[in-house]
């Protein structure tokens, strides 16, 4: 009978965890970028981001 006292809260915690996980996944799908946006972002990173990181003084090995 004691195991029932532990089973009910455990079931509630599992249900809440599943609800939060599904709600979080929905928020991510709404924020998807188009293919053109992804290509533009990658292009800008390759043109500007990668070079500035390589030439940054804090990233130079001594």
C-alpha positions in Angstrom: 0.0 0.0 0.0 2.9 2.4 0.7 4.2 1.8 -2.8 1.0 3.5 -4.1 1.9 6.7 -2.2 5.2 6.8 -4.2 3.6 5.7 -7.5 1.1 8.6 -7.7 3.6 11.4 -7.4 6.0 9.6 -9.7 3.3 9.3 -12.3 2.6 13.0 -12.0 6.2 13.9 -12.4 6.5 11.8 -15.5 3.4 13.4 -17.0 4.7 16.9 -16.3 8.1 16.0 -17.8 6.5 14.7 -21.0 4.3 17.8 -21.2 7.3 20.2 -20.8 9.3 18.2 -23.3 6.6 18.3 -26.0 6.0 22.0 -25.4 9.7 22.8 -25.7 9.9 20.9 -29.0 7.0 22.9 -30.5 8.8 26.2 -29.7 11.9 25.0 -31.6 10.0 24.1 -34.8 8.5 27.5 -34.9 11.9 29.1 -35.0 13.2 27.2 -38.1 15.2 29.2 -40.6 14.6 29.0 -44.4 17.3 27.4 -46.6 18.3 30.9 -47.9 18.7 32.3 -44.4 20.9 29.3 -43.4 23.1 29.7 -46.6 23.5 33.4 -45.9 24.4 32.8 -42.3 27.0 30.2 -43.3 28.4 32.5 -45.9 28.8 35.4 -43.5 30.5 33.1 -40.9 32.9 31.8 -43.5 33.7 35.3 -44.8 33.9 37.2 -41.5 33.6 34.9 -38.4 36.3 32.3 -39.1 38.9 34.8 -40.2 38.4 37.1 -37.2 38.7 34.1 -34.8 41.9 32.9 -36.4 43.6 36.4 -36.4 42.4 37.3 -32.9 45.4 37.7 -30.5 43.7 35.8 -27.7 43.6 32.7 -29.9 47.3 32.7 -30.9 49.5 30.0 -29.4 52.6 31.1 -27.6 
